[in-house]
Structures are given as structure tokens and as C-alpha cells.
């Protein structure tokens, strides 16, 4: 679960950097999208490298969800009788964020792909330029899409914060003097990703990027 989570964190960082290119103009964003599809050409055919990366990501997502379900079942079998002591609010909060937040994020990703990747629910459609799809997707008239996006990204941030810290503990790195620094790093990475992902849609919705 920690390893597949790390794969997805790396993807999110790369995806965020790419999204921020919209601030450099439509051409810069379109060139970035085109570069992804022509990666390693002519050594590899058009879009081959991107397809491989997408397959790795999908496998990681499925494996991550399978690991979460497996660990939950294992925990249930290990402790079939509930604890007498009540769980802390913080622990219960984290559990709900990871469980229901993960499900919400999965549903959002489906919408996100239909909107900005395949153009099925985007006003500009599939044949439009990537920058045009992105700007049309967060047009002020579609304010509700931006709100859904904001909620989903905040959930991603909360999921990441708890997930990164849990992964660090799982891998045995969170001990001794490194404990405070690693905890701050988990919070910082999550905050940067949330801000980075929210900046483009909010800028488009409020007319900063047109």
C-alpha cells in the first residue's frame, strides 16, 4: 500500500507541474500536452510511453485499493471483538478521511477523465486543444464544477497527509530525531499539491486566466 501510494504521489507532483503551465499561456500548455504524447519518439510510436505510464498508474490505483481492503479485512479478523475503550476523535477522523475520501477521490477521477481527458462532458469536446478544454471546463458559468474540484482536491490533500505519514511509518523511517521533520514534510507536500492543483481552476473561474 505504501509503495503504490508513492507511485501516485510522484504522478500527482508531475501532473501538478504540468497543470501550472496554463499560467504560461495556451501554447505552453498545449506543447506540454503534445510532449507527453510524443515522449521518446521516434524510438517509441506516438503515445506509447504515455500509455505505459497510464497503465502503471491504473495498476497502482487498483493495487492500492486492493491493499486497503485486504488490510481492513485482516485487521477485522485479528480483532473480531471491538475495543472497550472508545477510539479518539483524531483516529476516527483519519479513518473516515482515508476510507470515504478515497472512494470520493476515485469517483472524482472518473469525472475528471471524462471532462478534461476524453472531453465527453466538456463543452469543447475531445477534438479541441487541451488548453481550450481546461479553460472551458472551469469557465465561470460552470462554477459548480470548480466547487466539486476544490472539494475533491482538499480531500486528496487530507488523504495524502495521512497517507504519506502512514507510509513513512510503515517503511520504518519515522523514528528518533527524524520524526518531527518527516511529519512536517508530509504536511508540506500535501499543502503544496493542494495549492498547486487549485491554482489553475480558481484562476480560470475568476478570470485571471482566459
C-alpha positions as CSV (number, residue, x, y, z in Angstrom):
1,X,0.0,0.0,0.0
2,X,2.9,2.4,0.8
3,X,4.7,1.6,-2.5
4,X,1.6,2.1,-4.7
5,X,0.8,5.3,-2.8
6,X,4.3,6.6,-3.5
7,X,3.8,5.9,-7.2
8,X,0.6,8.0,-7.1
9,X,2.3,10.8,-5.2
10,X,5.0,11.1,-7.9
11,X,2.3,11.2,-10.6
12,X,0.5,13.9,-8.7
13,X,3.6,16.0,-8.5
14,X,4.3,15.7,-12.2
15,X,0.6,16.3,-13.1
16,X,0.6,19.5,-10.9
17,X,3.7,20.9,-12.6
18,X,2.1,20.3,-16.0
19,X,-1.2,21.9,-15.0
20,X,0.7,25.1,-13.8
21,X,1.9,25.6,-17.4
22,X,-1.5,27.1,-18.1
23,X,-0.2,30.3,-16.4
24,X,2.4,30.5,-19.2
25,X,-0.2,30.6,-21.9
26,X,-2.3,28.3,-24.1
27,X,0.7,27.5,-26.3
28,X,2.9,26.4,-23.4
29,X,0.2,24.1,-22.0
30,X,-0.6,22.6,-25.4
31,X,3.1,22.0,-26.0
32,X,3.3,20.2,-22.7
33,X,0.3,18.0,-23.6
34,X,1.8,17.3,-27.0
35,X,5.2,16.4,-25.4
36,X,3.5,13.8,-23.2
37,X,2.1,12.1,-26.3
38,X,5.3,12.2,-28.3
39,X,7.6,11.1,-25.4
40,X,10.6,9.1,-26.6
41,X,9.6,9.4,-30.3
42,X,10.8,8.1,-32.7
43,X,12.2,5.3,-30.5
44,X,8.6,4.6,-29.5
45,X,5.4,5.1,-31.5
46,X,3.1,8.0,-30.8
47,X,1.6,8.0,-27.3
48,X,3.2,4.6,-26.4
49,X,5.2,6.0,-23.4
50,X,2.2,7.8,-22.1
51,X,0.1,4.7,-22.4
52,X,2.6,2.7,-20.4
53,X,2.6,5.4,-17.7
54,X,-1.2,5.3,-17.6
55,X,-1.2,1.5,-17.3
56,X,1.3,1.7,-14.4
57,X,-0.9,4.3,-12.7
58,X,-4.1,2.3,-13.1
59,X,-2.4,-0.8,-11.8
60,X,-1.1,1.2,-8.8
61,X,-4.6,2.6,-8.1
62,X,-6.2,-0.9,-8.3
63,X,-3.4,-2.4,-6.1
64,X,-3.7,0.4,-3.6
65,X,-7.5,-0.2,-3.2
66,X,-7.0,-3.9,-3.0
67,X,-4.3,-3.4,-0.3
68,X,-6.7,-1.1,1.6
69,X,-9.5,-3.7,1.6
70,X,-7.1,-6.5,2.4
71,X,-5.6,-4.7,5.4
72,X,-9.1,-3.8,6.7
73,X,-10.2,-7.4,6.5
74,X,-7.0,-8.6,8.2
75,X,-7.5,-6.1,11.0
76,X,-11.1,-7.2,11.4
77,X,-10.1,-10.9,11.7
78,X,-7.3,-10.1,14.1
79,X,-9.6,-8.2,16.4
80,X,-13.2,-9.6,15.9
81,X,-14.3,-8.1,19.2
82,X,-14.5,-4.3,19.4
83,X,-12.3,-2.4,21.8
84,X,-13.9,-1.5,25.1
85,X,-12.1,1.9,25.0
86,X,-13.6,4.4,22.5
87,X,-11.3,5.5,19.7
88,X,-10.0,9.0,19.8
89,X,-11.7,11.6,17.6
90,X,-8.5,12.1,15.7
91,X,-8.1,8.4,14.9
92,X,-11.7,8.1,13.8
93,X,-11.4,11.2,11.7
94,X,-8.3,9.9,9.9
95,X,-10.1,6.6,9.3
96,X,-13.1,8.2,7.7
97,X,-10.9,10.5,5.6
98,X,-8.9,7.6,4.2
99,X,-11.9,5.3,3.6
100,X,-14.6,7.6,2.3
101,X,-12.2,10.2,1.0
102,X,-10.5,7.5,-1.1
103,X,-13.9,6.5,-2.6
104,X,-14.8,10.1,-3.3
105,X,-11.5,10.7,-5.0
106,X,-11.9,7.6,-7.2
107,X,-15.4,8.8,-8.4
108,X,-13.9,12.3,-9.0
109,X,-11.1,10.9,-11.1
110,X,-13.7,9.3,-13.4
111,X,-15.4,12.6,-13.9
112,X,-12.0,14.4,-14.3
113,X,-11.1,12.0,-17.1
114,X,-14.4,12.3,-18.9
115,X,-14.1,16.1,-18.7
116,X,-10.5,17.1,-19.4
117,X,-9.0,14.0,-21.0
118,X,-11.7,12.5,-23.2
119,X,-13.9,15.6,-23.5
120,X,-17.1,13.7,-23.1
121,X,-18.7,16.1,-20.6
122,X,-16.5,19.1,-21.6
123,X,-18.1,22.0,-23.6
124,X,-15.3,21.9,-26.2
125,X,-15.3,18.1,-26.8
126,X,-12.5,15.7,-27.5
127,X,-11.2,17.3,-30.7
128,X,-10.3,20.6,-29.0
129,X,-6.9,21.7,-27.8
130,X,-6.0,20.6,-24.2
131,X,-5.8,24.3,-23.1
132,X,-9.2,25.1,-24.6
133,X,-10.7,22.1,-22.8
134,X,-9.2,23.1,-19.5
135,X,-10.3,26.8,-19.8
136,X,-13.8,25.8,-20.9
137,X,-14.0,23.2,-18.1
138,X,-13.6,25.8,-15.4
139,X,-15.5,28.6,-17.1
140,X,-17.3,30.9,-14.6
141,X,-20.6,29.5,-16.0
142,X,-19.6,26.1,-14.7
143,X,-18.8,27.3,-11.2
144,X,-20.3,24.1,-9.7
145,X,-17.5,22.1,-11.5
146,X,-14.9,24.3,-9.8
147,X,-16.6,23.7,-6.4
148,X,-16.6,20.0,-6.9
149,X,-12.9,20.2,-8.0
150,X,-12.0,22.2,-4.9
151,X,-13.7,19.7,-2.5
152,X,-12.1,16.8,-4.3
153,X,-8.6,18.3,-4.2
154,X,-8.9,19.2,-0.5
155,X,-9.9,15.5,0.2
156,X,-6.8,14.5,-1.8
157,X,-4.7,16.7,0.4
158,X,-6.1,15.2,3.6
159,X,-5.7,11.7,2.2
160,X,-2.1,12.5,1.2
161,X,-1.2,14.0,4.5
162,X,-2.3,10.9,6.4
163,X,-1.2,8.5,3.7
164,X,2.3,9.9,3.4
165,X,2.8,9.9,7.1
166,X,1.5,6.3,7.4
167,X,3.8,5.2,4.6
168,X,6.8,6.7,6.3
169,X,5.9,4.9,9.5
170,X,5.3,1.6,7.6
171,X,8.7,1.8,5.9
172,X,10.3,2.4,9.3
173,X,11.7,5.9,8.7
174,X,9.7,7.8,11.4
175,X,11.9,7.3,14.4
176,X,14.2,9.4,16.6
177,X,15.1,12.9,15.5
178,X,13.6,12.4,12.0
179,X,10.1,12.2,13.4
180,X,9.2,15.9,13.5
181,X,10.9,16.7,10.2
182,X,9.2,13.9,8.4
183,X,5.8,14.9,9.8
184,X,6.3,18.4,8.6
185,X,7.4,17.1,5.2
186,X,4.2,15.1,4.9
187,X,2.1,18.2,5.7
188,X,4.2,20.4,3.3
189,X,3.9,18.0,0.4
190,X,0.2,17.8,0.8
191,X,-0.2,21.6,1.1
192,X,1.9,22.3,-2.0
193,X,-0.1,19.8,-4.1
194,X,-3.4,21.2,-2.9
195,X,-2.4,24.8,-3.7
196,X,-0.8,23.7,-7.0
197,X,-3.8,21.9,-8.2
198,X,-6.3,24.5,-7.1
199,X,-4.5,27.5,-8.6
200,X,-5.4,26.8,-12.3
201,X,-9.1,26.2,-11.9
202,X,-9.6,29.1,-9.5
203,X,-7.6,31.4,-11.8
204,X,-9.8,30.4,-14.7
205,X,-13.1,30.7,-12.8
206,X,-12.2,34.2,-11.5
207,X,-10.9,35.4,-14.9
208,X,-7.2,35.6,-14.2
209,X,-6.6,33.0,-17.0
210,X,-8.7,33.4,-20.1
